[in-house]
């Protein structure tokens, strides 16, 4: 993570209702997402990576604003993976002064809801093993640690692959109790 000034790290006071959540709305949101991710995440991404996600799955990307300032974002995708329709959380950022107030939870929950409504059976992501805040957040949302990925990030840190499995939709078949149409009489 990049160093930030003491001023940026001080908690900002706000009411829950002051945070506005919006779906990705086009090219004007892209620099906001890129700026947040570049400031806060350890991995560098090219503009092509951002565009891959937000152009193909704009309905899965959300931004959080406080008084016109972008303070958080989530970027996701979904698609077939090994005979499963899977959602994937690629990037989640909330700037430090706004952390611990439910913004990340709301951003992720909105994306997960869209994934469920689109037929995903599970959601996965990777998080640094040292990122206690992210691991706690995803744990509260029901994610499990599926695998440890050694030296996964460019900075040499290991990652956990986290997975959220959605309950299977059960099909209920009524027993006919002797009314079998195939029975001959």
C-alpha positions as CSV (number, residue, x, y, z in Angstrom):
1,X,0.0,0.0,0.0
2,X,1.2,3.5,-0.7
3,X,2.0,5.9,2.0
4,X,-0.7,8.5,2.8
5,X,-0.7,11.6,4.8
6,X,-1.9,11.7,8.4
7,X,-4.8,14.0,7.3
8,X,-6.1,11.3,4.9
9,X,-6.0,8.6,7.6
10,X,-8.1,10.5,10.2
11,X,-11.6,9.1,10.4
12,X,-14.3,11.2,8.7
13,X,-17.6,11.8,10.5
14,X,-20.7,11.2,8.5
15,X,-24.1,9.7,8.7
16,X,-24.9,6.4,7.0
17,X,-27.4,8.1,4.8
18,X,-24.8,10.5,3.4
19,X,-23.1,7.8,1.5
20,X,-24.5,7.4,-2.1
21,X,-24.0,4.1,-3.9
22,X,-24.1,4.1,-7.7
23,X,-23.6,1.5,-10.4
24,X,-20.8,2.0,-12.8
25,X,-22.1,4.7,-15.1
26,X,-19.6,4.9,-17.9
27,X,-16.2,6.3,-18.9
28,X,-16.4,9.2,-16.4
29,X,-16.3,6.7,-13.5
30,X,-13.2,4.9,-14.8
31,X,-10.6,7.4,-13.5
32,X,-12.3,7.4,-10.1
33,X,-12.0,3.7,-9.8
34,X,-8.4,3.7,-11.1
35,X,-7.3,6.3,-8.7
36,X,-8.8,4.5,-5.7
37,X,-7.3,1.1,-6.6
38,X,-3.9,2.6,-7.5
39,X,-3.8,4.4,-4.1
40,X,-4.8,1.5,-1.9
41,X,-4.1,-1.9,-3.4
42,X,-0.7,-3.5,-3.7
43,X,-1.1,-4.8,-7.3
44,X,-0.7,-2.4,-10.3
45,X,-3.3,-2.7,-13.0
46,X,-3.3,-1.4,-16.5
47,X,-6.2,0.6,-18.0
48,X,-6.9,-2.5,-20.1
49,X,-7.6,-4.6,-16.9
50,X,-10.0,-2.0,-15.6
51,X,-11.8,-1.7,-18.9
52,X,-12.0,-5.5,-19.2
53,X,-14.1,-5.6,-16.0
54,X,-16.2,-2.5,-16.3
55,X,-17.0,-2.8,-19.9
56,X,-18.0,-6.4,-19.8
57,X,-19.7,-6.4,-16.4
58,X,-20.7,-2.8,-15.6
59,X,-23.7,-4.1,-13.6
60,X,-21.2,-5.7,-11.1
61,X,-19.2,-2.5,-10.4
62,X,-20.3,0.0,-7.8
63,X,-18.9,3.2,-6.4
64,X,-19.6,4.9,-3.0
65,X,-19.6,8.7,-2.8
66,X,-19.6,11.1,0.2
67,X,-20.5,14.7,-0.7
68,X,-19.4,14.1,-4.3
69,X,-16.1,12.5,-3.4
70,X,-15.5,8.9,-4.5
71,X,-14.6,7.0,-1.3
72,X,-15.0,3.3,-2.3
73,X,-15.5,1.0,-5.2
74,X,-15.9,-2.7,-6.0
75,X,-15.1,-4.2,-9.4
76,X,-16.3,-7.8,-10.3
77,X,-17.0,-10.2,-13.1
78,X,-18.8,-13.4,-13.7
79,X,-18.7,-16.3,-16.1
80,X,-18.2,-20.1,-16.6
81,X,-15.4,-21.7,-14.6
82,X,-15.0,-25.5,-14.5
83,X,-18.7,-26.2,-15.1
84,X,-19.8,-23.6,-12.6
85,X,-21.2,-20.2,-13.2
86,X,-18.9,-18.1,-10.9
87,X,-18.7,-14.6,-9.7
88,X,-15.3,-13.0,-9.0
89,X,-14.5,-9.9,-6.9
90,X,-11.4,-8.4,-8.5
91,X,-11.0,-5.2,-6.6
92,X,-12.5,-3.7,-3.4
93,X,-11.3,-0.4,-2.0
94,X,-12.5,2.0,0.6
95,X,-10.2,4.8,1.5
96,X,-8.8,4.7,5.0
97,X,-10.8,7.6,6.6
98,X,-14.1,5.8,5.6
99,X,-13.2,2.2,6.7
100,X,-15.0,0.3,9.4
101,X,-18.3,2.0,8.7
102,X,-20.0,-0.6,6.5
103,X,-19.2,0.9,3.1
104,X,-17.2,-2.1,1.9
105,X,-19.9,-4.5,3.2
106,X,-22.5,-2.5,1.2
107,X,-20.5,-2.5,-2.0
108,X,-19.7,-6.2,-1.9
109,X,-23.3,-7.1,-0.9
110,X,-24.6,-5.2,-3.9
111,X,-22.3,-7.0,-6.3
112,X,-23.1,-10.4,-4.7
113,X,-26.8,-9.8,-5.0
114,X,-26.4,-9.0,-8.8
115,X,-24.3,-12.2,-9.2
116,X,-27.0,-14.3,-7.4
117,X,-29.7,-12.8,-9.5
118,X,-27.6,-13.6,-12.7
119,X,-27.4,-17.3,-11.7
120,X,-24.0,-17.5,-10.2
121,X,-23.5,-20.6,-8.0
122,X,-20.5,-19.1,-6.1
123,X,-18.2,-16.1,-5.7
124,X,-14.5,-16.1,-5.3
125,X,-11.7,-13.7,-4.7
126,X,-8.1,-13.5,-3.5
127,X,-7.0,-11.5,-0.4
128,X,-3.5,-11.0,1.1
129,X,-3.0,-13.2,4.1
130,X,-1.8,-10.0,5.9
131,X,-5.0,-8.1,5.1
132,X,-6.9,-8.7,8.4
133,X,-9.6,-6.2,7.7
134,X,-10.5,-7.8,4.3
135,X,-10.4,-11.3,5.8
136,X,-12.7,-10.3,8.6
137,X,-15.1,-8.6,6.2
138,X,-15.4,-11.6,3.9
139,X,-15.6,-13.9,6.9
140,X,-18.6,-12.0,8.2
141,X,-20.2,-12.3,4.7
142,X,-19.9,-16.1,4.8
143,X,-16.7,-16.6,2.7
144,X,-14.5,-19.5,3.5
145,X,-10.8,-19.9,3.0
146,X,-10.5,-22.4,0.1
147,X,-6.8,-22.4,-0.6
148,X,-3.6,-20.6,0.3
149,X,-1.7,-19.3,-2.7
150,X,2.0,-18.9,-2.0
151,X,3.8,-15.8,-3.2
152,X,0.7,-14.9,-5.1
153,X,1.2,-11.1,-5.2
154,X,4.0,-9.2,-6.8
155,X,5.2,-8.0,-3.4
156,X,5.7,-11.7,-2.5
157,X,2.8,-11.9,0.0
158,X,0.7,-15.1,0.0
159,X,-3.0,-14.9,-0.7
160,X,-6.1,-16.8,0.5
161,X,-8.6,-17.8,-2.2
162,X,-11.9,-17.1,-0.6
163,X,-15.1,-18.7,-1.7
164,X,-18.8,-18.0,-1.0
165,X,-21.1,-20.9,-2.0
166,X,-24.8,-20.1,-2.7
167,X,-27.4,-22.6,-1.5
168,X,-28.5,-24.8,-4.3
169,X,-32.1,-24.4,-5.4
170,X,-33.8,-27.6,-4.6
171,X,-36.4,-29.0,-6.9
172,X,-39.4,-30.5,-5.2
173,X,-41.1,-33.4,-7.0
174,X,-44.4,-34.4,-5.7
175,X,-44.9,-38.1,-5.3
176,X,-48.0,-39.3,-7.0
177,X,-48.8,-42.0,-4.4
178,X,-50.2,-44.6,-6.8
179,X,-51.4,-42.3,-9.6
180,X,-48.7,-43.3,-12.0
181,X,-49.8,-42.7,-15.5
182,X,-47.6,-45.5,-16.7
183,X,-49.5,-48.1,-14.7
184,X,-51.7,-50.2,-16.9
185,X,-55.1,-51.0,-15.6
